[in-house]
């Protein structure tokens, strides 16, 4: 009886450990949206993600041609948005907000670079971790 009680106690301890470990793991949510061309847009998920990976339909996060850059996404974390920071500019590209993430579409002043995480009629793929 003593051996059985000890085995049951050890098993319960392992179950408790595994339950705690499983609860701390991230879940993955994947989806798509089509850009509408607005300068700023929130993609609602119904939860606040810990991280978001975003790319356009070609799987690009950035495209460069002849020293011009088009920013299509990247990986952002809570509290760590992706921003264009150059020439005293700080333009948001992708950020996590409550219940989703925010995307943008704009030309960057003084350059030919563009932020295109919400380009009209462009399909985007995202993976959100929560």
C-alpha positions as semicolon CSV with decimal commas, in nm:
position;residue;x (nm);y (nm);z (nm)
1;X;0,000;0,000;0,000
2;X;0,286;0,232;0,083
3;X;0,453;0,164;-0,253
4;X;0,123;0,231;-0,432
5;X;0,074;0,561;-0,249
6;X;0,430;0,666;-0,335
7;X;0,381;0,577;-0,703
8;X;0,049;0,766;-0,712
9;X;0,215;1,070;-0,555
10;X;0,499;1,063;-0,808
11;X;0,254;1,026;-1,096
12;X;0,045;1,320;-0,971
13;X;0,362;1,529;-0,940
14;X;0,454;1,448;-1,302
15;X;0,102;1,532;-1,421
16;X;0,119;1,868;-1,239
17;X;0,459;1,943;-1,396
18;X;0,337;1,856;-1,746
19;X;0,018;2,058;-1,700
20;X;0,225;2,364;-1,605
21;X;0,462;2,314;-1,899
22;X;0,182;2,267;-2,153
23;X;0,003;2,580;-2,028
24;X;0,317;2,789;-2,082
25;X;0,357;2,688;-2,449
26;X;0,246;2,920;-2,728
27;X;-0,038;2,840;-2,960
28;X;-0,014;2,926;-3,329
29;X;-0,282;3,101;-3,532
30;X;-0,235;3,148;-3,906
31;X;-0,437;3,355;-4,146
32;X;-0,451;3,588;-4,441
33;X;-0,588;3,930;-4,520
34;X;-0,607;4,140;-4,833
35;X;-0,468;4,490;-4,808
36;X;-0,709;4,779;-4,851
37;X;-0,454;5,057;-4,907
38;X;-0,543;5,257;-4,596
39;X;-0,251;5,426;-4,421
40;X;-0,320;5,244;-4,093
41;X;-0,530;4,935;-4,030
42;X;-0,584;4,695;-3,741
43;X;-0,616;4,326;-3,819
44;X;-0,841;4,190;-3,544
45;X;-0,768;3,845;-3,408
46;X;-0,979;3,832;-3,091
47;X;-0,664;3,787;-2,880
48;X;-0,344;3,981;-2,824
49;X;-0,054;3,788;-2,979
50;X;0,293;3,759;-2,827
51;X;0,451;3,766;-3,174
52;X;0,343;3,815;-3,536
53;X;0,528;3,707;-3,849
54;X;0,396;3,879;-4,162
55;X;0,485;3,848;-4,532
56;X;0,326;3,921;-4,867
57;X;0,186;3,654;-5,100
58;X;0,535;3,599;-5,247
59;X;0,678;3,523;-4,904
60;X;0,867;3,853;-4,890
61;X;0,916;4,069;-4,584
62;X;1,129;4,323;-4,773
63;X;1,208;4,375;-5,139
64;X;1,499;4,587;-5,260
65;X;1,560;4,708;-5,612
66;X;1,805;4,977;-5,718
67;X;1,848;5,090;-5,355
68;X;1,471;5,136;-5,311
69;X;1,310;4,925;-5,038
70;X;0,953;4,801;-5,004
71;X;0,873;4,674;-4,654
72;X;0,613;4,394;-4,660
73;X;0,639;4,259;-4,305
74;X;0,875;4,084;-4,068
75;X;0,867;3,952;-3,714
76;X;0,747;4,174;-3,430
77;X;0,700;4,099;-3,063
78;X;0,486;4,260;-2,794
79;X;0,656;4,587;-2,710
80;X;0,894;4,553;-3,007
81;X;0,727;4,684;-3,322
82;X;0,896;4,695;-3,661
83;X;0,966;5,057;-3,754
84;X;1,147;5,237;-4,033
85;X;1,403;5,450;-3,849
86;X;1,625;5,646;-4,081
87;X;1,695;6,012;-4,158
88;X;1,523;6,126;-3,835
89;X;1,208;5,935;-3,938
90;X;1,030;5,676;-3,729
91;X;0,752;5,518;-3,935
92;X;0,562;5,211;-3,811
93;X;0,563;4,900;-4,030
94;X;0,406;4,631;-3,808
95;X;0,305;4,634;-3,442
96;X;0,104;4,430;-3,196
97;X;-0,202;4,597;-3,046
98;X;-0,473;4,473;-2,814
99;X;-0,667;4,190;-2,985
100;X;-0,459;4,195;-3,305
101;X;-0,189;4,374;-3,499
102;X;-0,153;4,695;-3,695
103;X;-0,033;4,732;-4,055
104;X;0,044;5,038;-4,267
105;X;0,070;5,168;-4,623
106;X;0,269;5,482;-4,695
107;X;0,552;5,639;-4,885
108;X;0,844;5,737;-4,669
109;X;0,925;6,105;-4,702
110;X;1,263;6,207;-4,843
111;X;1,315;5,859;-4,994
112;X;1,153;5,633;-5,250
113;X;1,114;5,360;-4,986
114;X;0,762;5,237;-4,908
115;X;0,588;5,067;-4,620
116;X;0,352;4,816;-4,777
117;X;0,203;4,595;-4,507
118;X;-0,146;4,702;-4,620
119;X;-0,105;4,752;-4,996
120;X;-0,441;4,747;-5,174
121;X;-0,540;4,416;-5,334
122;X;-0,228;4,238;-5,203
123;X;-0,270;3,911;-5,016
124;X;-0,070;3,885;-4,693
125;X;0,006;3,576;-4,482
126;X;0,055;3,597;-4,108
127;X;0,136;3,370;-3,819
128;X;0,042;3,492;-3,473
129;X;0,173;3,328;-3,157
130;X;-0,023;3,360;-2,834
